[in-house]
Amino acid sequence: MESLNALVVGVSADKPEIQQRFIDTFELTFPMISDTAKTIIDSYGARAVLGVTPRRTTFLVGPDGRIAHVWPKVKLEGHAGDVVQTIARLAEGAS
């Protein structure tokens, strides 16, 4: 993502030790933030139905701090490519 001048950060309500197992299992190369109080999750409205379990959602935040794109209910297959394409498309429009 460096070539796109983008930073990827994961956020979950899991404790750090659970996140580390997830990082190791899926060989993630980006940092994860443990949000056990769900402060960040709630700020972005990423809780699931009934507010019990956070759903997988991707937010693309622009350099101005505003949300540039949202992918609700993420399915992992092909998602990274979609994100990269969107970042590239938005960067072209900003040039």
N, C-alpha and C positions, 0 to 999 in steps of 0.2 A: 504494500500500500504506500510505501515511501515514494514510489515513482509517481503516484497520484497526489502526493502531498496530503495524505489522509491518515488519521489515527483511528485504530479500532480498539474499543474497550468494551469488555463484557461486564454486565451487571447481573447479579442474581441474589436471591434472598438466602442462599446457602452460606453456611459457615465456611471460613477459609480452607479448612482441611477437606471439606467435601468438594469445594471448588478445585482444589489441587488435584484430587483424583479425577475430576472431569477433564481438567487441562491435560493431565497425563494420558488419560484414556483416548482422547481425541486429538492429542498432539497439537494443542492450540499454541499459536505463536503471538498471542496478544494478551495483555493484562486483564485480569478479572477484578472487579470490585465486589466485596461482600456487603450487601445491603440488607442485613438481617432486620433492621427496623423498617425496611421498605420505604424509606424516605425518597430515594431516587425513583424507585418503581412507581410510587404513587404520584410523584411529580410529573411523570410522563404518561400517567394513565394506563400503565401496563399490567394491571391486575386482571385476572380472568373473571368469568361470571361468578357472582356471589362474593367477589373480592377475596377468595381464599388462596388460590395458587396463581402466581404471576404466569402470564402466557409468554411464549417466545415472540418478541416483537423487535424489529430493528428500526432504529431512528437514525437518520442521516442528519447530522447537525452541521450547518455551514459555518464558515469562518466568522460570520457575524453573530454566531450563537443561536440562530434561529433554526428550527426544524425545517430541513429542505425536502425531506421525503420520509414516508413511513411505510413499513412493510408489516402489517398486522398478521398474526398467526403464521409465523415463518415455518416453512418446510425446508429442511436443511439441503435437500438435493437441488443443486443449481442456484441456491441463494447467493452464494459468494459472487458468482458471475453476474447476477442481477445487480448486486450492490456496486461492483466495479464498473459495470456499464453505466449505471446512473451517475456515479461520481464523475466519470469521464465526460458524459453528456453535459452535466451541470458545469464542469470546468470549461468545456468548449463554449458554452453560452456566456460565461463570465469573461471570456477573453476578448 
